[in-house]
Amino acid sequence: MITVKNLTKEFGDFRAVDDVTFEVKEGEVLGFLGPNGAGKSTTMKMITCFIPPTSGTALVCGFDILKDSIKVREQIGYLPESAPSYHEMLVEEFLLFTGEMRGFSGQDLRKRLDRVLEMTSLEDVRFQMIDTLSKGYRQRTCLAQSLLPDPPVLILDEPTDGLDPNQKHEVRNLIQRMSEKRAILVSTHILEEVEAVCSRAIIIANGRIVANGTPEELLAQSSYHNAVSLTIKNSQPDTLLPKLQQIPGIASAQPLNDALNGSAAFQLFPKDGQPILSEVERFIQQESLQVEQLYAEKGRLDEVFRKVTLNL
């Protein structure tokens, strides 16, 4: 439903987006990650026909952004960065205005309004001036305008920016529900959002894609993938560490400093990311150790993010 082909954008001598290519299919929520200035918002602005590319193109539901820009915009619900709106308008007034600009009117527009107010939990502030809303409510108001046309494609730039944890949970659930019959592209700097709502993620740095995969595939690139955290009661780290390093499948064992009351804590790293939990459990039984904490990690997305964006 979204096909991006060799998309490039230059501002003078600066190349903000450099030969970016990817696809988003129906039912997919694609997370678009990257450091500040990586090119995320610029890419979204080109896909939504807000700015033209220097080269390359994109198709949205089969319509080319260079040849059919009006048709492209008809397919898209767009939440821009920083949630722009008319602060002197009431919430309902703003949504009716944006609906009319989309070409809706009468009972159809009213039904759409009621639907998006309920979806985004804005009923209680529908007659409140936008300028008096919290940042979270203003964000949801602008999210509501993107949903008014019930579009097949949603492009959301930092959709949970400014929301409290409960509101973030609501919006993430909403994104998941909406994804069944849509293609959704979500730009975010919140890494936990990738695991919470995305079926796939792209990481961009310096205008280029540096990683592309499911959350599980990205986590598998972490050195903490299948690593085991272990805390043993009434044990000395210096005594236990050499034994832990001999467990089959373990590449290295590191003592941690967060154990208390005579306990010893370790981080055990596997060879080639292979599971080692069962081997560790077998060792614990053989040594009759008292376990205070034992768990295997899936990986750490923040580590993968730093690795691919900083070329570590």
Order of alpha helices (4+ residues) and beta strands (2+ residues): beta-beta-beta-alpha-beta-beta-alpha-beta-alpha-alpha-alpha-beta-alpha-beta-alpha-beta-beta-alpha-beta-alpha-beta-beta-alpha-beta-alpha
